[in-house]
Amino acid sequence: MKKITLSLIIINGVQLLIGTGIWIYIGIARLNGVNLSLYVAISLMLLCNVVTIGGLYLAMKDTNHGLEDSLHNLERLNATLRAQRHDYLNHFQVIYGLMELGEYEEAKGYLSPVFKDIMKVSRALRTSQPAVNALLQVKMEAAEREKIDFYPEIRSELSALPIEPWNLCKILANLIDNSIYILSETKKQEKKIVLEMSEDEAFYRFAVSNNGPAIPADMQSEIFRMGVSSKKEEGHGMGLYIVRSIVKEAGGEIRLRSDETRTSFEICLPKKRDDS
């Protein structure tokens, strides 16, 4: 995809250079009676080239940014796995020593948090998309730092996504980050985020839910618009707009449900067809 985009930029650049030469030549020759409409037509063509090059450059830049984020998340996941592999050897030595001494209850108590740590990582490694797996691990760690329980319920390998993995990462990252922010601002004792991924014969279904306060009814119809945000700081209001743009471009739908007990963003994406 990157090579195709770069090739189109080069082709349009060459056309722009050639067209500019013709444009200058006709502009000089126009004094000798060259058709004005031809001059205007070439001018419009050059303008289209400039717009096309700009659009392709922004698209490639956006793709590169998505790849960089995915790579960064993968590096963090790899570091986590390496650290855990090193720690687990020490844990097993301690557990073995406790078992040898007959301290079975002590061994059970010691093993409980270790097992919980193992399960956290295993829950993030259930799809066929490494970028998504890495993102989930990073977001689980972010939620844990805010004392928020994160429950990923993954029932799909995501093997036929209609969008690039980094675009799915954008969708999930924005929705999860919003939930973390909302819950970090509340004073509830129990804070919970649930991520659901499932599929049927035709669609992938995603839902990110939290038990924070309800989104006001008058904001629910506006929240996907550019610049609209419930956050206090300036500079927000793009996340949900980007999410909806990606979903709509893929032919999918996004729905918001919010009341006093639960706020949920539900996404439906059509599967990639075999003949596409």
Disulfide bonds with the S-S distance in Angstrom:
none
